[in-house]
């Protein structure tokens, strides 16, 4: 039960304020949700599902999927994956609207992270995800832009994020989502996952240094304007 509580808390934190998923019909094939005019398909969500599944197996062992609480645990992991990718998609929309862009170095890092990730996947995991390297690179770039957008918002990040959700329609394909279940995928349990490959190319200290440089530049501009 402790595991379930932890996962549900994480899902709540990642989902953001004011998010409302509306039940609708008329979705395309394997389309999980729409965020405004943007669409997200099941293959993208599976990248997050696979990553979270492996993380939890590392922490608690594969026996968690056979426990008496397996249905609740699976649902909590699904909710967390949905919350994560919805947040990334939303922050990308916000970033584009504010002209936040990745530098060439950041784009190259995202591509390198994808190469490491794809090389570590087993054939069964590649088949489960169902995305080629081009689309996986786009996912890593979206993740990087989401982080950069969040940092660029500074202290107003939560306020901007909440306002975005209050003004953006977000529809969930509940019929498809209810059918999604976690299945054991044969692969190397020690192979780096999506998040691990990303962090290897975008380490915390680099992001903190970048933020410090941005704050310094903003301070210099403020002084010049006085």
C-alpha positions in Angstrom: 0.0 0.0 0.0 2.9 2.3 0.7 4.1 1.9 -2.9 0.7 2.9 -4.2 0.5 6.0 -2.1 4.0 7.1 -3.3 3.0 6.6 -6.9 -0.3 8.4 -6.6 1.4 11.4 -4.9 3.9 11.6 -7.7 1.2 11.5 -10.3 -0.6 14.3 -8.5 2.5 16.4 -8.4 3.3 15.9 -12.1 -0.1 16.4 -13.4 -0.1 20.2 -12.7 -2.9 22.5 -11.4 -6.2 22.9 -13.1 -5.8 19.9 -15.5 -9.2 18.6 -16.7 -9.3 15.5 -18.9 -12.6 15.4 -20.7 -14.2 12.2 -22.1 -14.8 12.5 -25.8 -15.2 10.4 -28.9 -13.8 10.7 -32.4 -10.1 9.9 -31.7 -7.7 8.7 -34.3 -6.2 5.2 -34.2 -4.1 4.7 -31.0 -4.6 8.4 -30.1 -4.5 8.7 -26.3 -5.2 12.3 -25.7 -5.5 15.8 -27.3 -4.0 18.9 -25.8 -5.6 21.7 -27.8 -4.8 20.8 -31.4 -1.8 18.6 -30.4 -2.3 14.9 -30.4 -0.5 12.2 -28.4 -0.5 8.6 -29.5 0.0 5.4 -27.5 3.5 4.8 -28.8 4.8 8.0 -27.1 3.1 7.1 -23.8 4.6 3.6 -23.9 8.1 5.2 -23.7 7.1 6.7 -20.3 5.3 3.5 -19.2 8.3 1.3 -20.0 10.6 3.7 -18.1 8.4 3.9 -15.0 7.8 0.1 -15.0 11.6 -0.5 -15.1 12.2 2.1 -12.4 9.7 0.5 -10.1 11.0 -3.0 -10.8 14.5 -1.8 -9.8 13.2 -0.3 -6.6 10.7 -3.0 -5.5 11.4 -6.0 -7.6 9.3 -7.6 -10.4 7.1 -9.2 -7.7 5.1 -6.0 -7.4 3.2 -6.9 -10.6 2.1 -10.2 -9.0 1.1 -8.8 -5.6 -2.5 -8.4 -4.4 -2.3 -4.7 -5.1 -1.1 -5.1 -8.7 -4.1 -3.5 -10.3 -3.8 -0.4 -8.1 -0.1 -0.2 -8.7 -0.5 -0.5 -12.5 -3.1 2.2 -12.5 -0.9 4.5 -10.4 2.0 3.9 -12.9 -0.3 4.6 -15.8 -1.6 7.8 -14.2 2.0 8.9 -13.5 3.1 8.3 -17.1 0.0 10.2 -18.4 0.8 13.1 -16.1 4.4 13.2 -17.2 3.8 13.3 -20.9 0.9 15.7 -20.6 3.1 18.1 -18.7 5.9 17.8 -21.3 3.4 18.5 -24.1 1.9 21.4 -22.3 5.3 23.0 -21.5 6.3 22.6 -25.2 3.2 24.6 -26.2 4.0 27.2 -23.6 7.7 27.3 -24.8 6.7 27.8 -28.4 4.3 30.6 -27.6 7.2 32.3 -25.7 9.9 31.7 -28.3 11.9 29.4 -26.1 14.1 27.2 -28.3 16.8 24.7 -27.9 20.4 25.6 -28.8 22.3 23.5 -31.3 24.2 22.0 -28.4 21.0 21.1 -26.6 19.6 19.6 -29.7 22.7 17.5 -30.2 22.6 16.4 -26.6 19.0 15.2 -27.0 20.0 13.3 -30.2 22.9 11.7 -28.3 20.7 10.7 -25.4 18.3 9.0 -27.9 21.2 7.1 -29.5 22.2 5.7 -26.0 18.6 4.9 -25.2 17.8 3.1 -28.5 21.0 1.1 -28.4 20.1 -0.1 -24.8 16.6 -1.3 -25.8 16.0 -5.0 -26.5 14.2 -6.0 -29.7 11.1 -6.8 -27.7 11.2 -3.4 -26.1 11.6 -1.7 -29.5 8.6 -3.6 -30.8 6.6 -2.7 -27.7 7.3 1.0 -28.1 6.8 1.0 -31.9 8.8 4.2 -32.6 11.7 4.7 -34.9 14.8 6.7 -33.9 13.6 9.9 -35.6 10.4 10.0 -33.5 12.3 9.1 -30.3 14.7 11.9 -31.0 11.8 14.3 -31.2 10.6 13.0 -27.8 14.0 13.7 -26.2 14.0 17.2 -27.7 10.4 17.8 -26.4 11.6 16.8 -22.9 14.6 19.1 -23.1 12.4 22.0 -24.3 9.9 21.3 -21.5 12.6 21.6 -18.9 14.1 24.7 -20.5 10.7 26.3 -20.7 10.0 25.6 -17.0 13.4 27.2 -16.0 12.7 30.2 -18.2 9.5 30.9 -16.4 11.3 31.3 -13.0 9.1 32.1 -10.1 6.0 32.4 -12.3 6.2 28.9 -13.6 3.3 27.4 -11.6 1.1 30.4 -12.3 1.8 30.3 -16.1 1.3 26.5 -16.1 -2.0 26.7 -14.2 -3.3 29.5 -16.6 -2.4 27.4 -19.6 -4.5 24.4 -18.4 -7.4 26.6 -17.5 -7.5 27.9 -21.1 -6.7 24.7 -23.0 -9.0 21.8 -23.8 -7.5 18.4 -22.9 -9.4 15.3 -23.9 -8.6 11.8 -22.9 -9.5 8.7 -24.9 -10.8 6.8 -21.9 -11.8 3.7 -23.9 -8.3 3.2 -25.2 -6.7 4.2 -21.9 -8.7 1.7 -19.9 -7.4 -1.1 -22.1 -3.7 -0.3 -21.6 -1.9 -2.6 -19.2 1.7 -3.1 -18.2 3.4 -6.2 -19.5 6.8 -7.5 -18.7 9.1 -6.8 -21.6 12.2 -8.9 -22.0 15.4 -6.8 -21.8 18.4 -5.9 -19.8 17.2 -4.8 -16.3 20.4 -2.7 -15.9 20.1 -0.9 -19.2 19.6 2.8 -18.9 16.1 4.0 -19.5 14.6 7.2 -21.0 15.1 9.4 -18.0 18.6 8.0 -17.2 19.8 8.6 -20.7 18.4 12.1 -20.6 20.0 13.0 -17.3 23.4 11.7 -18.5 23.3 14.3 -21.3 21.6 17.0 -19.3 23.2 16.7 -15.8 21.8 18.8 -12.9 25.0 20.8 -12.5 24.9 21.9 -16.2 21.3 23.0 -15.8 22.1 24.9 -12.6 25.1 26.6 -14.3 22.9 27.6 -17.3 20.3 29.1 -15.0 22.9 31.0 -13.1 24.2 32.5 -16.4 20.7 33.4 -17.5 20.1 35.2 -14.1 23.4 37.0 -14.4 22.6 38.1 -18.0 19.2 39.4 -16.8 20.8 41.3 -14.0 23.3 42.9 -16.3 20.4 44.0 -18.6 18.5 45.4 -15.7 21.6 47.5 -14.6 22.0 48.8 -18.1 18.4 49.9 -18.2 18.7 51.9 -15.0 
